[in-house]
Amino acid sequence: MNIGNILLAKKLVSAEDINRAIVHQNRSGGRLGDSIVALGLLTREQINEVLDDAPQQPMTPAATGIDPVFLLELAIKGMFAENLESPSQMAEALKLSTNVVNQLMQDAKERKLVEALASAGGGGIRTELRLTLTRAGREFAVDAMSRGQYFGPAPVSLKDYQDRILLQRVTNETVSRQRLDEAFNGLVMSERFISRLGPAVNSGNAILIYGPAGNGKTTVAEIVGNVFQNVIYIPHCVNIEGEIMKVFDPAIHRVVAETPATQGVSTLRRSRIDPRWVACYRPLVMTGGELTIEMLDLKYNTVSKFYEAPLHIKALNGTFLIDDFGRQRAKPEDILNRWIVPLNSRVDYLTLHTGKSVMIPFDEIVIFSTNMHPNDLMDPAFQRRISYKLETVEPPEDLFRKVFEGMAKKNSLTVTDAIYNRVLQGIRENDAPLAYFQPKFITEQVLASCKFEGTPPQFTPENLDDALANLFIKKPDGKMFGVKRS
């Protein structure tokens, strides 16, 4: 990971600052960090603080916290299954330093598991030594593969993972009123709701968001999950009692991306950051009606013989959203009972297929979002465990019109008094409450109608009535909301 990307992600420097530092580096030589310091963009202490906050790359097998024999098996499996030949190839695949790989290969030579081939290049150019498995090495690899077929980045130890979770608690980051206001920019929300939401976010405790459908519960939860800015470190995988648990998930974790400005740029003390960990933003994991109790347990692959971390473990140091709570395949009380220990004691226990349990610090904001009444989902004892309970309610008419006008303007539509009153009448005569989603729904319907008719975007009595007909089911008497076409 390039230190420039982390500095950018932490907003300590700008892309323009990095470009200036690159120009300075090209002119003066040295590392990118040296140029950043020389230009006065950051102090050496600030850069060291960022580097010290990251996991430190081990330079010996023992310093990895993993049994050297386990690492040796991983390297030999790579040679056997992936045809890796050079220490640099192994270092890249295992996310270990070449120093560690060289020590592992020295052990492999002494065990007569590998032997040297001709050099990888010629023409007098100094190149790496190529290695190949001996017959004993191939037998060693087959035996290792029979115990587990995982090959990839070397794991971190369970203790290092536990310590890292505690080091990067979600409560370490304060979400200010200004940042929350910026996150909700463009959305019409009551000031009172945001004032109550802010303390809930900063507490790191569970949040219940409830209220009628279509009033932004999921949107609010997504904003909460994405409002954090800190960079944290997620391990590719963890060693638990000799077993592998994969944690990093590219479909979930937002990686601190390499920017064009920093690609190919040398960094300050690159080797200090352990590449077994991935620099990411705090995760947001969302699940809905598909959630089952089994999805909150370790998933063991009986063929490959390694584990996939459950969703809430992938959400550690971030936010875990249970959307449409109460509509899961599992009973609400079963799901709630699964959360009692983590929410109370801030630890969770994962059970291996051998029956052994391990403790994981539980640090994440759990958000329950539902359009059902909380009394129908949980008893008072569990309600007490949810510190913050926020209700999203029907918008008052002034806010509803503001949302409608804003949505229309964004799509080159104009809301007149006549248009607004027609929409309001259609909703009210259908005995339906106002909801924040309705302006977007109606606007999209009108735009689709205009596109079909080949007309400029415009509200008409006809396309409004059609939008309302798609928004609601007709009354039993067949009447269309009591709105007459003109």
C-alpha positions in Angstrom: 0.0 0.0 0.0 1.4 3.4 -1.1 1.6 5.8 1.9 0.4 8.6 -0.4 -2.9 6.8 -0.8 -3.4 6.6 2.9 -2.5 10.2 3.4 -5.0 11.2 0.8 -7.7 8.9 2.3 -7.1 10.4 5.7 -7.5 13.9 4.1 -4.1 14.9 5.4 -3.0 16.0 2.0 -4.7 16.7 -1.3 -4.1 15.2 -4.8 -2.4 18.5 -5.7 -0.1 18.2 -2.7 0.9 14.6 -3.9 1.5 15.9 -7.4 3.8 18.6 -6.0 5.6 16.1 -3.9 6.1 13.8 -6.9 7.7 16.7 -8.9 10.0 17.4 -6.0 10.9 13.7 -5.7 11.7 13.4 -9.4 14.0 16.5 -9.1 15.6 15.7 -5.7 15.4 11.9 -5.4 14.5 10.1 -2.2 11.2 8.8 -1.1 7.8 10.4 -1.5 7.4 10.9 2.2 10.7 12.8 2.3 9.4 15.2 -0.4 6.2 15.7 1.5 8.1 16.7 4.6 10.6 18.8 2.6 7.7 20.8 1.1 6.3 21.4 4.5 3.0 19.6 3.7 3.3 17.4 6.7 5.8 17.0 9.5 7.9 13.8 9.9 6.0 13.2 13.1 2.7 13.3 11.2 3.9 10.8 8.7 5.3 8.5 11.4 2.0 8.7 13.2 0.2 7.4 10.1 2.8 4.6 9.6 2.8 3.7 13.3 -1.0 3.4 13.2 -0.7 0.8 10.5 0.2 -2.9 11.1 3.9 -3.3 11.0 5.4 -5.7 8.4 7.2 -8.6 10.1 10.7 -9.3 9.0 11.1 -12.9 10.4 8.7 -15.8 10.4 8.4 -15.7 14.2 7.3 -12.0 14.1 4.3 -12.9 11.9 2.7 -14.5 15.0 2.0 -17.6 12.9 3.7 -21.0 13.3 6.6 -21.1 10.8 5.7 -24.6 9.8 2.2 -23.3 8.8 3.9 -20.6 6.7 6.2 -23.2 5.1 3.2 -25.3 4.2 1.5 -22.3 2.6 4.6 -21.5 0.5 5.1 -25.1 -0.6 1.4 -25.3 -1.5 2.0 -22.2 -3.7 4.9 -23.9 -5.5 2.8 -27.0 -6.0 -0.5 -25.6 -7.0 0.4 -22.2 -8.5 3.9 -23.1 -10.0 5.6 -20.3 -8.0 9.3 -20.5 -8.5 11.0 -17.3 -7.1 11.0 -15.8 -3.6 9.5 -12.5 -5.1 6.6 -14.4 -6.6 5.9 -16.1 -3.2 6.3 -12.8 -1.3 3.7 -11.2 -3.6 1.3 -14.1 -3.3 1.7 -14.6 0.5 1.9 -10.8 1.2 5.1 -11.4 3.2 8.4 -9.7 3.0 11.1 -11.4 0.8 13.2 -11.6 4.1 10.5 -13.9 5.6 10.1 -15.9 2.4 13.9 -16.4 2.0 14.1 -17.7 5.6 11.2 -20.1 4.8 13.0 -21.3 1.7 16.2 -21.8 3.6 14.3 -24.1 6.0 12.8 -25.8 3.0 16.2 -26.5 1.5 17.5 -27.9 4.8 14.4 -30.2 4.9 15.3 -31.1 1.2 11.8 -30.0 0.1 13.1 -27.6 -2.6 16.2 -27.3 -4.8 17.6 -24.6 -6.9 17.3 -24.4 -10.7 19.1 -22.1 -13.1 18.6 -18.4 -12.6 15.5 -16.7 -14.0 17.4 -14.4 -16.4 20.6 -14.2 -18.4 22.9 -11.8 -20.2 24.9 -11.1 -17.1 21.9 -9.5 -15.3 21.7 -10.5 -11.7 18.4 -12.3 -11.2 16.6 -14.3 -8.5 17.3 -17.9 -7.9 14.6 -20.2 -9.2 13.4 -23.0 -7.0 11.5 -26.2 -7.6 10.0 -28.9 -5.4 11.9 -32.2 -4.8 10.0 -35.4 -4.6 9.9 -35.0 -0.8 8.6 -31.5 -1.4 5.7 -32.7 -3.6 4.8 -35.3 -1.0 4.9 -32.6 1.6 2.6 -30.4 -0.5 0.1 -33.1 -1.1 -0.1 -33.8 2.6 -0.6 -30.1 3.3 -3.3 -29.8 0.7 -5.1 -32.8 2.2 -5.4 -30.8 5.5 -6.5 -27.5 3.8 -6.6 -26.3 0.2 -6.4 -22.6 1.1 -3.6 -20.7 -0.7 -3.3 -16.9 -0.7 -2.2 -14.1 1.6 -0.7 -15.5 4.8 -3.0 -15.1 7.8 -2.6 -12.9 10.8 -2.8 -14.3 14.3 -6.1 -14.3 16.2 -4.4 -12.2 18.9 -3.3 -9.6 16.4 -6.8 -9.5 14.9 -8.3 -9.1 18.4 -5.9 -6.3 19.2 -6.5 -4.5 15.9 -10.3 -4.5 16.4 -9.8 -2.8 19.7 -7.3 -0.3 18.3 -9.6 1.0 15.6 -12.9 1.1 17.5 -15.7 2.9 15.7 -16.0 5.3 18.7 -12.4 6.5 18.1 -13.9 8.6 15.3 -16.2 11.6 16.1 -18.9 12.5 13.6 -19.5 16.2 14.0 -22.8 18.0 13.4 -21.2 19.6 10.3 -20.2 16.3 8.8 -23.7 14.8 9.4 -25.3 17.9 7.9 -23.0 17.5 4.8 -23.9 13.8 4.6 -27.6 14.6 4.5 -27.1 17.5 2.0 -29.8 17.3 -0.7 -32.2 15.3 1.5 -35.0 17.0 3.4 -34.9 15.8 7.0 -36.1 17.5 10.1 -33.4 19.2 12.2 -34.7 17.4 15.3 -34.2 14.0 13.7 -30.5 14.8 12.8 -30.0 16.2 16.3 -31.1 12.8 17.8 -29.2 10.8 15.2 -25.8 12.4 15.8 -25.3 11.2 19.4 -26.5 7.8 18.4 -23.8 7.5 15.8 -21.1 8.7 18.1 -22.1 6.3 20.8 -21.2 3.2 18.8 -24.3 1.5 20.3 -27.2 -0.3 18.6 -29.8 1.9 16.9 -33.4 1.1 16.1 -35.0 3.1 13.2 -38.7 2.4 12.8 -41.7 4.0 11.1 -44.0 3.8 8.1 -42.6 2.4 4.9 -41.1 4.9 2.4 -39.8 7.5 4.8 -36.1 7.0 4.4 -35.1 4.4 7.1 -32.8 2.6 4.8 -31.4 5.8 3.3 -30.6 7.1 6.9 -28.9 3.8 7.8 -26.8 3.9 4.6 -25.7 7.5 5.3 -24.7 6.5 8.8 -22.6 3.6 7.5 -20.9 5.8 5.0 -20.4 9.0 7.1 -17.1 7.7 8.7 -13.8 8.8 7.2 -11.1 6.9 9.1 -8.9 4.4 7.4 -8.9 1.0 9.1 -7.1 -2.3 8.4 -8.8 -5.5 7.5 -6.9 -8.8 7.4 -7.1 -11.0 4.3 -7.6 -13.9 6.7 -7.0 -15.0 10.3 -5.4 -18.1 11.8 -7.7 -19.7 14.4 -6.3 -22.8 16.1 -4.5 -23.7 12.9 -7.6 -23.1 10.8 -8.1 -20.3 8.2 -11.0 -17.7 8.5 -11.2 -15.4 5.4 -12.3 -11.9 6.4 -11.5 -9.5 3.7 -14.3 -9.4 1.1 -13.9 -7.2 -2.0 -17.7 -7.2 -2.4 -18.1 -5.6 1.0 -14.9 -3.7 2.0 -14.1 -0.4 0.4 -10.4 -0.4 -0.3 -8.3 2.7 -0.2 -7.7 2.9 -3.9 -4.4 3.7 -5.5 -4.8 7.1 -7.2 -3.2 8.0 -10.6 -1.0 10.5 -8.8 0.6 7.8 -6.6 0.9 4.8 -9.0 4.4 3.6 -9.3 5.7 6.1 -6.8 8.2 5.0 -4.2 7.1 5.5 -0.6 8.6 6.4 2.8 9.6 3.1 4.5 7.3 1.0 2.3 8.2 -2.2 4.2 6.8 -0.9 7.5 3.1 -1.5 6.4 2.1 -5.2 6.6 0.4 -6.2 3.3 -1.4 -9.0 5.0 -3.8 -6.2 6.1 -5.9 -4.2 3.6 -6.3 -0.4 4.1 -10.1 0.2 3.9 -12.8 2.6 4.9 -15.1 1.5 7.7 -17.4 -1.1 6.3 -21.1 -1.0 5.8 -22.7 -4.5 5.6 -26.4 -4.6 4.7 -28.7 -7.6 5.0 -32.5 -7.9 4.7 -35.1 -10.6 4.4 -32.5 -13.1 3.3 -30.9 -13.1 6.8 -30.9 -16.4 8.6 -29.3 -17.5 11.9 -26.8 -19.6 10.1 -25.5 -16.5 8.3 -24.3 -15.3 11.7 -22.1 -18.3 12.2 -18.8 -19.4 10.7 -19.2 -21.0 7.3 -17.0 -24.0 6.9 -16.1 -25.3 3.4 -15.8 -29.0 3.8 -13.9 -29.4 0.5 -11.4 -26.6 0.8 -11.3 -26.9 4.6 -11.3 -23.2 5.6 -13.9 -20.8 7.0 -15.6 -17.7 5.6 -16.2 -15.1 8.2 -20.0 -14.3 8.9 -21.4 -11.0 7.8 -21.3 -9.3 11.2 -17.6 -10.2 11.5 -16.9 -8.6 8.2 -18.7 -5.5 9.5 -16.4 -5.1 12.5 -15.2 -1.5 13.2 -18.1 -0.4 10.9 -21.9 -0.6 10.6 -24.1 -3.7 10.3 -27.6 -2.9 9.0 -30.5 -5.4 9.4 -33.0 -3.9 7.0 -36.8 -4.8 7.0 -36.3 -6.3 10.4 -39.2 -8.7 11.2 -39.4 -10.0 7.7 -36.5 -12.3 7.8 -36.7 -16.0 7.2 -35.7 -16.5 10.8 -38.0 -15.5 13.7 -37.3 -12.0 15.1 -36.8 -13.4 18.6 -34.3 -15.9 17.3 -32.3 -13.1 15.7 -32.5 -10.9 18.7 -31.4 -13.7 21.0 -28.3 -14.2 18.8 -27.4 -10.5 19.5 -27.9 -10.4 23.3 -24.4 -11.4 24.2 -22.6 -9.1 21.6 -24.7 -6.1 22.4 -24.3 -6.6 26.2 -20.7 -7.6 26.6 -19.2 -6.3 23.4 -17.8 -9.6 22.6 -18.9 -12.4 20.3 -18.1 -16.1 20.2 -17.5 -18.1 17.0 -17.6 -21.9 17.1 -15.4 -24.0 14.9 -16.6 -27.3 13.4 -14.5 -29.0 16.1 -16.7 -27.5 18.8 -14.1 -25.1 20.1 -15.2 -21.5 20.6 -13.1 -18.4 20.2 -13.8 -14.8 21.4 -13.9 -11.9 19.0 -14.2 -8.3 20.3 -17.6 -6.9 19.0 -17.1 -3.4 17.8 -19.7 -2.1 15.3 -22.9 -0.1 15.1 -25.8 -2.5 14.7 -28.9 -0.8 13.1 -32.3 -2.5 13.1 -34.5 -0.9 10.5 -38.2 -1.8 10.4 -41.7 -0.6 9.4 -43.3 -2.8 12.1 -44.0 -1.5 15.6 -41.1 -2.4 18.0 -43.5 -3.8 20.5 -44.5 -6.4 17.9 -40.8 -7.4 17.5 -39.1 -7.3 20.8 -39.9 -7.4 24.5 -39.1 -4.5 26.9 -35.9 -6.3 28.1 -34.4 -6.3 24.6 -35.6 -2.8 23.9 -33.5 -1.7 26.8 -30.4 -3.1 25.1 -31.0 -0.7 22.2 -29.9 2.6 23.5 -31.2 4.8 20.6 -34.7 4.5 19.1 -35.5 6.8 16.3 -38.8 7.1 14.5 -39.2 8.3 11.0 -42.7 9.8 10.6 -44.9 11.1 7.9 -43.6 14.4 6.6 -45.6 17.5 7.2 -47.1 19.1 4.1 -44.5 21.9 3.9 -41.6 19.4 3.9 -43.4 17.1 1.5 -43.9 20.0 -1.0 -40.2 20.9 -0.5 -39.2 17.3 -1.4 -41.6 17.2 -4.4 -40.4 20.6 -5.8 -36.7 19.6 -5.3 -37.2 16.3 -7.1 -39.1 17.9 -9.9 -36.6 20.7 -10.4 -33.8 18.1 -10.6 -35.6 16.5 -13.5 -36.6 19.7 -15.4 -40.2 19.6 -14.1 -42.2 22.4 -12.6 -44.6 22.0 -9.7 -47.5 24.4 -9.8 -50.2 24.8 -7.2 -52.6 22.9 -9.4 -50.2 20.0 -9.9 -49.3 19.9 -6.2 -53.0 20.0 -5.1 -53.9 17.2 -7.6 -51.1 15.0 -6.2 -52.1 15.8 -2.6 -55.8 15.1 -3.3 -54.9 11.8 -5.0 -52.9 10.6 -1.9 -55.4 11.8 0.7 -58.5 10.4 -1.1 -56.7 7.1 -1.2 -56.5 7.3 2.6 -52.7 7.0 2.4 -50.2 9.0 4.5 -47.7 11.3 2.9 -44.3 9.6 2.5 -40.8 10.9 1.5 -40.5 8.3 -1.3 -43.7 9.4 -3.1 -42.3 12.5 -5.0 -39.4 10.4 -6.4 -41.9 7.7 -7.5 -44.3 10.1 -9.1 -41.6 12.0 -10.9 -40.0 8.9 -12.3 -43.4 7.7 -13.5 -44.1 11.0 -15.2 -40.7 11.1 -16.9 -41.2 7.5 -18.2 -44.6 8.5 -19.6 -43.2 11.6 -21.4 -40.4 9.5 -22.9 -42.9 7.1 -24.3 -45.1 9.8 -25.7 -42.1 11.7 -27.1 -43.0 14.9 -25.3 -40.8 17.2 -23.2 -40.8 16.5 -19.5 -44.0 17.9 -18.1 -46.7 17.2 -15.5 -50.2 16.6 -17.0 -53.4 15.5 -15.4 -53.2 12.2 -17.3 -49.6 11.2 -16.5 -50.2 12.3 -12.8 -53.2 10.1 -12.6 -51.3 7.2 -14.2 -48.5 7.7 -11.7 -50.9 7.6 -8.8 -52.6 4.5 -10.2 -49.2 2.8 -10.1 -48.5 4.1 -6.6 -51.8 2.7 -5.1 -54.2 -0.1 -5.8 -57.6 1.0 -6.9 -60.4 1.1 -4.4 -62.9 -1.8 -4.4 -65.5 0.5 -6.2 -63.0 1.0 -9.0 -62.7 4.7 -8.7 -59.4 6.4 -9.3 -58.8 8.3 -6.1 -61.7 10.6 -6.7 -59.6 12.6 -9.2 -61.4 13.4 -12.5 -59.5 13.8 -15.7 -59.8 17.2 -17.2 
